[in-house]
Amino acid sequence: MNRRVLPGFSLTLGYTVFYLGLLVLLPITAVFVKASSLSLHDFLGAVWTERARAAYLLTFGTSFLAALTNVVLGALLAWVLTRYTFPGKRILDALVDLPLALPTAVGGLVYASLYVENGWLGRHLVPLGIRGAYTRLGIVLVLVFVGLPFVVRTVQPVLEDLDPETEEASSSLGATRWQTFVFVILPTLVPALITGFALAFARSIGEYGSVVFISGNMPFKTEIAPILIVARLEEFAYGEATAIAVVLLVISFSMLLVVNLLESWSRRHDR
């Protein structure tokens, strides 16, 4: 007997597709339609200026460094939350999700106030030559802040499901703790680490709220691509702004495709 899992499946699917089209597909279509108003020459001229190339390089470079940092920090934090019990563990676990709930503009303001020359941290770091505000280092710092939860929440379930007997078997065969980690635990974590990296990287590419307050938004120095889009909008160059948005949109969709492929590979790997 063929029975549907959910009653009213057709109705609920219809509502889902309707809202998906209204909230996601329609705005994306509008962006492509607006960008198509430019000729190919004008489109390439808008997305490949010297200023745009500098913004792309900064955007993808800082996003890559931040995602790579998040892989290390996120894996360590997930390990601590999974393997150890200590006072305040639940509070620390809840704080991991703070960047997802907190407006990113607030995070940018806090980081900027901390790392300016007279800030709590800046007054100690600036004399050492370490400048966190209005520099590329500041951009990496805020991108690490917004991307960390993606790695932690991707790696944490894998660690929780890891069978302790495999580690005990490795130890009983004479392997050191480091060998057990490298040859037993790490291969299991690799798919989750790659997925977490891709999610953090894709999140960082489109980040605007936190970066705008700490970067200084200086063209060719600390101006990321989303800020360049806003600058074009303020100049009423809507076609050029949407052209740059299309470039970021295509790259973001490519990253999501990579994430889905990695998740499929991870599921096959676990079987």
ABEGO torsion letter per residue (X at the ends): XBBBABBGAAAAAAAAAAAAAAAAAAAAAAAAAAAAABBAAAAAAAAABAAAAAAAAAAAAAAAAAAAAAAAAAAAAAAAAAABBBBGAAAAAAAAAAAAABBAAAAAAAAAAAABAABAAAAAAAAAGBBABGBAAAAAAAAAAAAAAAAAAAAAAAAAABBAAAAAAAAAAGBBAAAAAAAAAAAAAAAAAAAAAAAAAAAAAABAAAAAAAAGGBBGAABBAAAAAAAAAAAGBAAAAAAAAAAAAAAAAAAAAAAAAAAAAAAAAAX
